[in-house]
């Protein structure tokens, strides 16, 4: 995660505050954004799912459509 967060490209990301808020997907999985990388189609957000310990990426526009994770979401996912 640290290698992805600090390259020059990631520091150029115009919306770094977006990376401070976890999101929840349609399945209730908590997604922690840790970096962004430029693609030919725009930016994609690099994600870590702490409960499944998996990494993934989403286009920025898709990530923005997800709602912010709340404490209740974290507790629900923990007890699943």
C-alpha positions in Angstrom: 0.0 0.0 0.0 2.8 2.4 0.9 4.5 1.9 -2.5 1.3 2.7 -4.3 0.4 5.7 -2.2 3.6 7.7 -2.7 4.8 7.5 -6.3 4.8 10.8 -8.2 1.6 9.8 -10.1 -0.4 9.2 -6.9 0.7 12.5 -5.5 -0.7 14.2 -8.6 -4.2 12.9 -7.8 -6.5 16.0 -7.8 -9.0 14.7 -5.1 -6.8 13.3 -2.3 -9.6 13.8 0.3 -11.6 11.2 -1.5 -9.1 8.6 -0.2 -9.9 9.4 3.4 -13.4 7.9 3.4 -14.1 4.1 3.3 -17.0 3.1 1.1 -19.4 0.1 1.2 -20.3 -1.8 -2.0 -23.6 -3.4 -2.9 -22.7 -6.6 -1.1 -21.9 -4.8 2.2 -18.1 -5.2 1.8 -16.1 -2.3 3.3 -13.6 -0.8 0.8 -10.7 1.2 2.0 -9.2 3.5 -0.6 -5.4 3.8 -0.3 -4.2 5.3 -3.6 -5.1 6.4 -7.0 -3.5 5.8 -10.4 -3.9 7.4 -13.7 -5.2 5.3 -16.6 -6.0 6.2 -20.2 -9.7 6.5 -19.2 -9.0 8.7 -16.1 -8.3 7.8 -12.5 -8.9 4.5 -10.8 -9.0 4.1 -7.1 -7.0 1.3 -5.5 -8.9 -0.4 -2.7 -8.3 -2.8 0.1 -11.1 -4.9 1.6 -10.0 -5.4 5.3 -12.4 -8.2 6.1 -11.5 -10.4 3.1 -7.9 -9.1 2.9 -8.2 -8.5 -0.9 -7.1 -5.8 -3.2 -9.0 -4.3 -6.1 -9.5 -1.2 -8.1 -12.5 0.8 -9.4 -12.8 3.7 -11.8 -13.1 6.9 -9.8 -16.6 7.5 -11.1 -17.8 4.0 -9.9 -16.1 4.6 -6.5 -17.9 7.9 -6.1 -21.3 6.2 -6.6 -20.7 4.0 -3.5 -22.0 5.4 -0.3 -19.7 6.2 2.6 -19.3 3.5 5.2 -20.7 4.1 8.6 -20.0 2.5 11.9 -23.1 0.4 11.5 -21.8 -0.9 8.2 -18.5 -1.9 9.9 -20.4 -3.7 12.6 -22.7 -5.4 10.2 -19.8 -6.6 8.1 -17.9 -7.7 11.2 -20.8 -10.0 12.3 -21.4 -11.5 8.9 
